[in-house]
Amino acid sequence: RKFKLTDHEWKVVEQPHAILKDATLSFSSSMSNLTTLIQAIDHIDKHLTTYAHDKSYLQSICSAMSLAKATPNHYYSATDSSEVYCITMVLHPCHYLPYFKTTFWEDKWIKTAEDL
């Protein structure tokens, strides 16, 4: 009984599990590639932002989601100086250049991707 979780503690455990489950499964796939990774980071960032401001989650979960954004953003920002990122997305048959517009890239970055 000493180590039995309270209902509140279970909620603290279950909320991030629900948030991170799909990302974990995606990254664990044997079909992962750079394009999938980039899209997953975009997806995770969007959802972490949403969860960080969602009042239905505990404040501790919202704070954790805000802090959790820092790690992928650190690595994702490194792609700004990587031609591999641009080439990967431009050459992917489902994305091409429209990907950069739908993800709200600056015009000069889109031009750079196009020039590559």
OpenMM code with the backbone's topology and positions (N, CA, C; nanometers):
from openmm import Vec3, app, unit

residues = "ARG LYS PHE LYS LEU THR ASP HIS GLU TRP LYS VAL VAL GLU GLN PRO HIS ALA ILE LEU LYS ASP ALA THR LEU SER PHE SER SER SER MET SER ASN LEU THR THR LEU ILE GLN ALA ILE ASP HIS ILE ASP LYS HIS LEU THR THR TYR ALA HIS ASP LYS SER TYR LEU GLN SER ILE CYS SER ALA MET SER LEU ALA LYS ALA THR PRO ASN HIS TYR TYR SER ALA THR ASP SER SER GLU VAL TYR CYS ILE THR MET VAL LEU HIS PRO CYS HIS TYR LEU PRO TYR PHE LYS THR THR PHE TRP GLU ASP LYS TRP ILE LYS THR ALA GLU ASP LEU".split()
positions = [
    Vec3(0.0820, -0.1200, 0.0000),
    Vec3(0.0000, 0.0000, 0.0000),
    Vec3(0.0864, 0.1264, 0.0000),
    Vec3(0.2047, 0.1158, 0.0545),
    Vec3(0.2925, 0.2318, 0.0621),
    Vec3(0.3248, 0.2867, -0.0776),
    Vec3(0.3376, 0.1976, -0.1764),
    Vec3(0.3772, 0.2396, -0.3100),
    Vec3(0.2602, 0.2458, -0.4088),
    Vec3(0.1395, 0.2336, -0.3581),
    Vec3(0.0217, 0.2399, -0.4436),
    Vec3(-0.0015, 0.3853, -0.4863),
    Vec3(-0.0227, 0.4046, -0.6175),
    Vec3(-0.0454, 0.5390, -0.6684),
    Vec3(-0.1868, 0.5862, -0.6366),
    Vec3(-0.1984, 0.7135, -0.6060),
    Vec3(-0.3299, 0.7740, -0.5849),
    Vec3(-0.3931, 0.8009, -0.7219),
    Vec3(-0.5201, 0.8339, -0.7229),
    Vec3(-0.5868, 0.8674, -0.8493),
    Vec3(-0.5177, 0.9857, -0.9173),
    Vec3(-0.4793, 1.0841, -0.8399),
    Vec3(-0.4094, 1.2011, -0.8941),
    Vec3(-0.2755, 1.1599, -0.9557),
    Vec3(-0.2015, 1.0742, -0.8882),
    Vec3(-0.0721, 1.0291, -0.9407),
    Vec3(-0.0895, 0.9489, -1.0698),
    Vec3(-0.1950, 0.8691, -1.0790),
    Vec3(-0.2228, 0.7962, -1.2027),
    Vec3(-0.2516, 0.8936, -1.3162),
    Vec3(-0.3232, 1.0001, -1.2854),
    Vec3(-0.3530, 1.1014, -1.3871),
    Vec3(-0.2236, 1.1660, -1.4364),
    Vec3(-0.1325, 1.1924, -1.3448),
    Vec3(-0.0030, 1.2509, -1.3808),
    Vec3(0.0750, 1.1566, -1.4727),
    Vec3(0.0618, 1.0274, -1.4516),
    Vec3(0.1312, 0.9282, -1.5342),
    Vec3(0.0605, 0.9087, -1.6683),
    Vec3(-0.0713, 0.9046, -1.6668),
    Vec3(-0.1478, 0.8738, -1.7878),
    Vec3(-0.1475, 0.9867, -1.8902),
    Vec3(-0.1502, 1.1106, -1.8465),
    Vec3(-0.1582, 1.2209, -1.9418),
    Vec3(-0.0375, 1.2265, -2.0359),
    Vec3(0.0851, 1.2255, -1.9857),
    Vec3(0.1966, 1.2281, -2.0817),
    Vec3(0.2064, 1.0997, -2.1642),
    Vec3(0.1624, 0.9879, -2.1068),
    Vec3(0.1638, 0.8620, -2.1824),
    Vec3(0.0768, 0.8762, -2.3069),
    Vec3(-0.0418, 0.9302, -2.2898),
    Vec3(-0.1328, 0.9481, -2.4027),
    Vec3(-0.0738, 1.0437, -2.5061),
    Vec3(-0.0059, 1.1454, -2.4596),
    Vec3(0.0521, 1.2458, -2.5486),
    Vec3(0.1690, 1.1877, -2.6283),
    Vec3(0.2538, 1.1114, -2.5642),
    Vec3(0.3788, 1.0656, -2.6261),
    Vec3(0.3715, 0.9274, -2.6904),
    Vec3(0.2622, 0.8560, -2.6713),
    Vec3(0.2517, 0.7185, -2.7214),
    Vec3(0.2728, 0.7095, -2.8728),
    Vec3(0.2008, 0.7897, -2.9501),
    Vec3(0.2104, 0.7815, -3.0958),
    Vec3(0.3504, 0.8156, -3.1459),
    Vec3(0.4123, 0.9169, -3.0864),
    Vec3(0.5481, 0.9531, -3.1280),
    Vec3(0.6453, 0.8401, -3.0994),
    Vec3(0.6325, 0.7792, -2.9839),
    Vec3(0.7207, 0.6683, -2.9474),
    Vec3(0.7050, 0.5532, -3.0457),
    Vec3(0.5823, 0.5191, -3.0792),
    Vec3(0.5580, 0.4107, -3.1745),
    Vec3(0.6136, 0.4451, -3.3124),
    Vec3(0.5984, 0.5695, -3.3531),
    Vec3(0.6489, 0.6121, -3.4834),
    Vec3(0.8008, 0.6021, -3.4904),
    Vec3(0.8686, 0.6505, -3.3868),
    Vec3(1.0149, 0.6469, -3.3866),
    Vec3(1.0686, 0.5053, -3.3728),
    Vec3(0.9892, 0.4160, -3.3185),
    Vec3(1.0321, 0.2778, -3.2993),
    Vec3(1.0113, 0.1926, -3.4243),
    Vec3(0.9468, 0.2472, -3.5223),
    Vec3(0.9163, 0.1733, -3.6442),
    Vec3(1.0427, 0.1412, -3.7227),
    Vec3(1.0422, 0.0273, -3.7873),
    Vec3(1.1562, -0.0094, -3.8718),
    Vec3(1.1526, 0.0682, -4.0029),
    Vec3(1.0456, 0.1403, -4.0279),
    Vec3(1.0307, 0.2170, -4.1513),
    Vec3(1.0681, 0.3642, -4.1328),
    Vec3(1.1304, 0.3999, -4.0230),
    Vec3(1.1668, 0.5389, -3.9985),
    Vec3(1.2709, 0.5847, -4.0996),
    Vec3(1.2580, 0.7096, -4.1416),
    Vec3(1.3560, 0.7717, -4.2302),
    Vec3(1.3588, 0.9207, -4.2002),
    Vec3(1.4447, 0.9933, -4.2668),
    Vec3(1.4612, 1.1348, -4.2357),
    Vec3(1.3326, 1.2138, -4.2593),
    Vec3(1.2632, 1.1842, -4.3667),
    Vec3(1.1377, 1.2545, -4.3944),
    Vec3(1.0363, 1.2305, -4.2837),
    Vec3(1.0244, 1.1061, -4.2416),
    Vec3(0.9319, 1.0715, -4.1335),
    Vec3(0.9716, 1.1422, -4.0047),
    Vec3(1.1000, 1.1449, -3.9774),
    Vec3(1.1500, 1.2104, -3.8567),
    Vec3(1.1169, 1.3592, -3.8575),
    Vec3(1.1410, 1.4249, -3.9691),
    Vec3(1.1138, 1.5685, -3.9795),
    Vec3(0.9651, 1.5963, -3.9587),
    Vec3(0.8814, 1.5170, -4.0238),
    Vec3(0.7372, 1.5349, -4.0068),
    Vec3(0.6951, 1.5066, -3.8630),
    Vec3(0.7551, 1.4071, -3.8026),
    Vec3(0.7219, 1.3735, -3.6637),
    Vec3(0.7595, 1.4878, -3.5703),
    Vec3(0.8749, 1.5477, -3.5924),
    Vec3(0.9167, 1.6602, -3.5081),
    Vec3(0.8190, 1.7765, -3.5252),
    Vec3(0.7789, 1.8049, -3.6489),
    Vec3(0.6786, 1.9100, -3.6727),
    Vec3(0.5495, 1.8787, -3.5977),
    Vec3(0.5064, 1.7549, -3.6087),
    Vec3(0.3824, 1.7102, -3.5449),
    Vec3(0.3924, 1.7194, -3.3921),
    Vec3(0.5032, 1.6710, -3.3387),
    Vec3(0.5238, 1.6740, -3.1933),
    Vec3(0.5270, 1.8175, -3.1427),
    Vec3(0.5983, 1.9041, -3.2136),
    Vec3(0.6078, 2.0435, -3.1713),
    Vec3(0.4697, 2.1087, -3.1679),
    Vec3(0.3916, 2.0837, -3.2712),
    Vec3(0.2555, 2.1389, -3.2766),
    Vec3(0.1724, 2.0902, -3.1580),
    Vec3(0.1804, 1.9615, -3.1303),
    Vec3(0.1001, 1.9060, -3.0214),
    Vec3(0.1530, 1.9449, -2.8834),
    Vec3(0.2834, 1.9516, -2.8675),
    Vec3(0.3375, 1.9956, -2.7382),
    Vec3(0.2927, 2.1377, -2.7079),
    Vec3(0.2900, 2.2219, -2.8106),
    Vec3(0.2426, 2.3592, -2.7927),
    Vec3(0.0963, 2.3593, -2.7493),
    Vec3(0.0159, 2.2771, -2.8161),
    Vec3(-0.1263, 2.2672, -2.7816),
    Vec3(-0.1442, 2.2165, -2.6388),
    Vec3(-0.0745, 2.1080, -2.6055),
    Vec3(-0.0880, 2.0493, -2.4720),
    Vec3(-0.0365, 2.1436, -2.3632),
    Vec3(0.0654, 2.2194, -2.3938),
    Vec3(0.1221, 2.3109, -2.2942),
    Vec3(0.0224, 2.4192, -2.2536),
    Vec3(-0.0740, 2.4470, -2.3414),
    Vec3(-0.1730, 2.5515, -2.3129),
    Vec3(-0.3129, 2.4958, -2.2862),
    Vec3(-0.3249, 2.3648, -2.2814),
    Vec3(-0.4550, 2.2998, -2.2622),
    Vec3(-0.4886, 2.2926, -2.1129),
    Vec3(-0.5907, 2.3654, -2.0734),
    Vec3(-0.6282, 2.3740, -1.9317),
    Vec3(-0.6889, 2.2448, -1.8773),
    Vec3(-0.7198, 2.1489, -1.9662),
    Vec3(-0.7748, 2.0226, -1.9165),
    Vec3(-0.6650, 1.9329, -1.8588),
    Vec3(-0.5386, 1.9676, -1.8861),
    Vec3(-0.4269, 1.8924, -1.8289),
    Vec3(-0.3821, 1.9580, -1.6989),
    Vec3(-0.3233, 1.8792, -1.6143),
    Vec3(-0.2676, 1.9319, -1.4894),
    Vec3(-0.1598, 2.0350, -1.5218),
    Vec3(-0.1431, 2.1327, -1.4341),
    Vec3(-0.0423, 2.2363, -1.4559),
    Vec3(0.0974, 2.1751, -1.4684),
    Vec3(0.1241, 2.0716, -1.3913),
    Vec3(0.2555, 2.0062, -1.3990),
    Vec3(0.2786, 1.9448, -1.5367),
    Vec3(0.1739, 1.8914, -1.5988),
    Vec3(0.1846, 1.8333, -1.7329),
    Vec3(0.2061, 1.9443, -1.8352),
    Vec3(0.1323, 2.0531, -1.8222),
    Vec3(0.1495, 2.1669, -1.9132),
    Vec3(0.2917, 2.2216, -1.9059),
    Vec3(0.3435, 2.2350, -1.7866),
    Vec3(0.4811, 2.2831, -1.7691),
    Vec3(0.5810, 2.1857, -1.8300),
    Vec3(0.5579, 2.0575, -1.8079),
    Vec3(0.6472, 1.9552, -1.8639),
    Vec3(0.6442, 1.9581, -2.0164),
    Vec3(0.5273, 1.9804, -2.0748),
    Vec3(0.5163, 1.9867, -2.2209),
    Vec3(0.5913, 2.1081, -2.2749),
    Vec3(0.5835, 2.2199, -2.2039),
    Vec3(0.6594, 2.3387, -2.2451),
    Vec3(0.8090, 2.3110, -2.2419),
    Vec3(0.8538, 2.2479, -2.1354),
    Vec3(0.9959, 2.2136, -2.1242),
    Vec3(1.0364, 2.1078, -2.2265),
    Vec3(0.9458, 2.0161, -2.2554),
    Vec3(0.9764, 1.9083, -2.3500),
    Vec3(0.9994, 1.9608, -2.4914),
    Vec3(0.9431, 2.0748, -2.5241),
    Vec3(0.9636, 2.1338, -2.6565),
    Vec3(1.1085, 2.1739, -2.6801),
    Vec3(1.1814, 2.2008, -2.5755),
    Vec3(1.3183, 2.2507, -2.5899),
    Vec3(1.4112, 2.1510, -2.6588),
    Vec3(1.4001, 2.0238, -2.6269),
    Vec3(1.4918, 1.9249, -2.6839),
    Vec3(1.4725, 1.9072, -2.8339),
    Vec3(1.3517, 1.8754, -2.8823),
    Vec3(1.3396, 1.8621, -3.0280),
    Vec3(1.3671, 1.9933, -3.1009),
    Vec3(1.3293, 2.1064, -3.0403),
    Vec3(1.3557, 2.2349, -3.1046),
    Vec3(1.5047, 2.2613, -3.1179),
    Vec3(1.5825, 2.2167, -3.0206),
    Vec3(1.7281, 2.2324, -3.0274),
    Vec3(1.7832, 2.1599, -3.1503),
    Vec3(1.7425, 2.0360, -3.1676),
    Vec3(1.7918, 1.9573, -3.2806),
    Vec3(1.7288, 2.0017, -3.4120),
    Vec3(1.6039, 2.0377, -3.4076),
    Vec3(1.5340, 2.0810, -3.5281),
    Vec3(1.5946, 2.2099, -3.5818),
    Vec3(1.6343, 2.3005, -3.4926),
    Vec3(1.6945, 2.4266, -3.5372),
    Vec3(1.8270, 2.4025, -3.6085),
    Vec3(1.8928, 2.2913, -3.5781),
    Vec3(2.0181, 2.2575, -3.6465),
    Vec3(1.9928, 2.2244, -3.7934),
    Vec3(1.8709, 2.1856, -3.8277),
    Vec3(1.8401, 2.1544, -3.9675),
    Vec3(1.8342, 2.2798, -4.0533),
    Vec3(1.8202, 2.3966, -3.9904),
    Vec3(1.8155, 2.5207, -4.0674),
    Vec3(1.9408, 2.5397, -4.1520),
    Vec3(2.0526, 2.4917, -4.1041),
    Vec3(2.1780, 2.5077, -4.1776),
    Vec3(2.2162, 2.3814, -4.2545),
    Vec3(2.1238, 2.2886, -4.2655),
    Vec3(2.1526, 2.1614, -4.3317),
    Vec3(2.0831, 2.1522, -4.4670),
    Vec3(2.1617, 2.1330, -4.5711),
    Vec3(2.1042, 2.1144, -4.7037),
    Vec3(2.0312, 1.9805, -4.7127),
    Vec3(2.0747, 1.8841, -4.6328),
    Vec3(2.0123, 1.7516, -4.6353),
    Vec3(1.8633, 1.7629, -4.6034),
    Vec3(1.8295, 1.8460, -4.5077),
    Vec3(1.6886, 1.8656, -4.4699),
    Vec3(1.6084, 1.9120, -4.5906),
    Vec3(1.6547, 2.0185, -4.6543),
    Vec3(1.5819, 2.0737, -4.7691),
    Vec3(1.5717, 1.9725, -4.8821),
    Vec3(1.6823, 1.9089, -4.9134),
    Vec3(1.6843, 1.8118, -5.0230),
    Vec3(1.5905, 1.6955, -4.9931),
    Vec3(1.5921, 1.6483, -4.8699),
    Vec3(1.5051, 1.5367, -4.8310),
    Vec3(1.3588, 1.5706, -4.8537),
    Vec3(1.3171, 1.6881, -4.8123),
    Vec3(1.1767, 1.7252, -4.8244),
    Vec3(1.1390, 1.7576, -4.9690),
    Vec3(1.2290, 1.8216, -5.0434),
    Vec3(1.2004, 1.8559, -5.1826),
    Vec3(1.1895, 1.7302, -5.2685),
    Vec3(1.2742, 1.6320, -5.2426),
    Vec3(1.2742, 1.5103, -5.3239),
    Vec3(1.1683, 1.4082, -5.2834),
    Vec3(1.1094, 1.4246, -5.1664),
    Vec3(1.0081, 1.3284, -5.1228),
    Vec3(0.8848, 1.3418, -5.2127),
    Vec3(0.8377, 1.2305, -5.2694),
    Vec3(0.7277, 1.2375, -5.3663),
    Vec3(0.5964, 1.2954, -5.3127),
    Vec3(0.5781, 1.2965, -5.1836),
    Vec3(0.4539, 1.3520, -5.1264),
    Vec3(0.4655, 1.4989, -5.0883),
    Vec3(0.5853, 1.5538, -5.0914),
    Vec3(0.6023, 1.6882, -5.0370),
    Vec3(0.6437, 1.7924, -5.1397),
    Vec3(0.7592, 1.7774, -5.1964),
    Vec3(0.8149, 1.8764, -5.2878),
    Vec3(0.8180, 2.0129, -5.2189),
    Vec3(0.8106, 2.1182, -5.2984),
    Vec3(0.8176, 2.2533, -5.2414),
    Vec3(0.6920, 2.2959, -5.1642),
    Vec3(0.5732, 2.2477, -5.1967),
    Vec3(0.4555, 2.2902, -5.1183),
    Vec3(0.4680, 2.2625, -4.9681),
    Vec3(0.5473, 2.1624, -4.9313),
    Vec3(0.5663, 2.1320, -4.7889),
    Vec3(0.6137, 2.2554, -4.7131),
    Vec3(0.7068, 2.3277, -4.7717),
    Vec3(0.7646, 2.4435, -4.7037),
    Vec3(0.6620, 2.5554, -4.6877),
    Vec3(0.5725, 2.5669, -4.7833),
    Vec3(0.4680, 2.6695, -4.7728),
    Vec3(0.3640, 2.6316, -4.6681),
    Vec3(0.3268, 2.5031, -4.6655),
    Vec3(0.2251, 2.4608, -4.5690),
    Vec3(0.2776, 2.4603, -4.4261),
    Vec3(0.4098, 2.4575, -4.4099),
    Vec3(0.4677, 2.4629, -4.2753),
    Vec3(0.5196, 2.6031, -4.2430),
    Vec3(0.4776, 2.6995, -4.3262),
    Vec3(0.5018, 2.8424, -4.3013),
    Vec3(0.6493, 2.8807, -4.2950),
    Vec3(0.7283, 2.8265, -4.3868),
    Vec3(0.8679, 2.8680, -4.3968),
    Vec3(0.8737, 3.0089, -4.4547),
    Vec3(0.9784, 3.0813, -4.4192),
    Vec3(0.9996, 3.2143, -4.4755),
    Vec3(1.0306, 3.1998, -4.6245),
    Vec3(0.9933, 3.3017, -4.7025),
    Vec3(1.0133, 3.2965, -4.8476),
    Vec3(1.1591, 3.2746, -4.8861),
    Vec3(1.2523, 3.3362, -4.8135),
    Vec3(1.3940, 3.3194, -4.8498),
    Vec3(1.4397, 3.1752, -4.8259),
    Vec3(1.3849, 3.1092, -4.7247),
    Vec3(1.4206, 2.9689, -4.7004),
    Vec3(1.3626, 2.8798, -4.8098),
    Vec3(1.2405, 2.9116, -4.8538),
    Vec3(1.1786, 2.8349, -4.9623),
    Vec3(1.2609, 2.8509, -5.0895),
    Vec3(1.3065, 2.9722, -5.1151),
    Vec3(1.3904, 2.9984, -5.2333),
    Vec3(1.5200, 2.9182, -5.2252),
    Vec3(1.5807, 2.9121, -5.1075),
    Vec3(1.7032, 2.8336, -5.0890),
    Vec3(1.6765, 2.6864, -5.1171),
    Vec3(1.5663, 2.6341, -5.0665),
    Vec3(1.5304, 2.4937, -5.0906),
    Vec3(1.5097, 2.4693, -5.2394),
    Vec3(1.4473, 2.5633, -5.3051),
    Vec3(1.4222, 2.5515, -5.4486),
    Vec3(1.5532, 2.5527, -5.5272),
    Vec3(1.6461, 2.6378, -5.4863),
    Vec3(1.7755, 2.6483, -5.5552),
    Vec3(1.8609, 2.5230, -5.5389),
    Vec3(1.8438, 2.4535, -5.4266),
    Vec3(1.9227, 2.3321, -5.4038),
    Vec3(1.8822, 2.2258, -5.5035),
] * unit.nanometer
topology = app.Topology()
chain = topology.addChain("A")
for resn in residues:
    res = topology.addResidue(resn, chain)
    for name in ("N", "CA", "C"):
        topology.addAtom(name, app.Element.getBySymbol(name[0]), res)
